[in-house]
Amino acid sequence: MKRNNSRVRAMIILYNYDLTKELDIEGISEIINNNIEEEFPIDIDFSNDLIRGVINNLSNIDELINNHLENYTIDRLSYVDRNIIRLAVYEMLYLDHPIEIVINEYLNISREFTQIENYDTVKFNNAVLDKIANMKRLNDNAG
């Protein structure tokens, strides 16, 4: 549960970064920590590693996501969906975490934060992540 909460924290901070183009990990962390840390334990180091990893590899991650979107560009995704997908891609490709677990974790976050009536963003996010996961599997098997 601690890792899930850490992923949610990372998504919230990256969401804010996407909106403001300013990375204020400490300021946002203080707000999050004051409001939820007692009820929702967070692995701060893991969360910060995710945030920095996504930001340091943002152009590569976004290009990869764009290459796996059909009739869409990453700019058309909601801020939340965009950052959920970015985090999942980062974990799958750069941290080499188990693909199925990573996808499942981020789809659960997607269910919590992006369900919109008459539009199933979870299915959309799953399709994008599945395409990227299949590409990774092919590359792993070829290499």
N, C-alpha and C positions, 0 to 999 in steps of 0.2 A: 504493500500500500504506500510505503514511503516513496518508492520510485515513481509510482503513478502521480502522487502529489507533486513530486519534483518536476515531472513532465508538464503538468498543468501550470506550475509556476513559470517554467521556461516558456510555455506557449503565451502566457499572459505578458511576460516581459518582451518577447519578440513581437507580439501584437502591438504593444505600445511603441516599440522601436519602429515598426512598420508605419505607424501613424505619424510619429513625430520626427523620425530619423535621428533621434537622440537615444543613446543607450544609457539609461539611468538604472542600472541594476540595483544599486543601493537604495535609491529613493523608492522604487516600486517594491523592492523586497521589504522595506520597512512597513509599507502599507499592507502588504500581504501578511507579513509576520505578525503585525499587530491585530489583524483580523482573523487569521485562521490557523496559525502555527500550533496552538495548543490542541486543537481538535484534529488537525491534519498535519502530522509530522512530515517534514521535508528534509531530504538529503541535499543540503545547500551546494556542496561541492559538485555532485552529479548534475544538479540543475544548472549551475554556472558553467560547467563543462559543455553542456548541451547548447546553451546560449552562445558562448564564445565560438564553439565549433560551427554552428550554423552561420554566424556572422562572418567568421573567417573564410568560410567556403560558400558564401551566399551566391556568388555569380555562377559557380559550377552547379550548385544545387538547383538554382532557378532554371538554368539552361536544361538540365536533365528533366526537370518537371515539365517545362515547356515542350520538350521533345516527346513527352508521353501524354500530352493533352490533345484530345481531338476536338476541333472546332472551338478551341478556347486558348487563351493565353493566361499565364499566371496572374497577370494584372487584373483579370476579370474575376478571379476567385475572391471570396470574402477574405478579409484580413485573418479571421480565425482559421478558416480552411487552409489558406495559404501557409500559415505557420504550423499548423498540425502536420501538413504534408512535408514541409521543410524539415521539421524535427524527425519525423519518421525516416525520411530519406537519409538524413545525417546519421542516425543510429544504424540503419541497415548498411550503409556504404562505408562510413568512416570509423564506426566503432565495432562493426562486424557483429552486432548483437543478433541473436536468432530472429530470422525474418518473420516467422509466424507470430512470435511473441510481440515483436515491435508493432506489426500491423494491428494485432488485436488490441494492444494497449492504446494506440492512437485512434482506433475506431471507437473504443469506449469513450475516449475524451471527446471525439467528434459527436457521439450520441448525446453527451452532456451539454455541449456548447453550440452545436450547429443545426440541430433538428429544426426544420422550418416546415410548416404545414404545406402539404402538396408538393414538396420537393425533398427528396431523400439525399441529403448531402453525404450521409454515411456511405451509401452505395457508390456515389461518385468518387469519394475519397478512396474507398476500397478498390475501385477499378484502377485508379491512377497508381496507387501503391502496389497493386498486384502486377501491373505492367512493369514497373520499375524493379520489383522483386524478381520477376521472371527474367528480366535483362541481367540482373546480378547473378542469378543462378546459371544462366547460359555462360556468362563471362567466367564464373568460378569453375565451371565444368570444362571450359575451353583452355583455361590457363593452367 
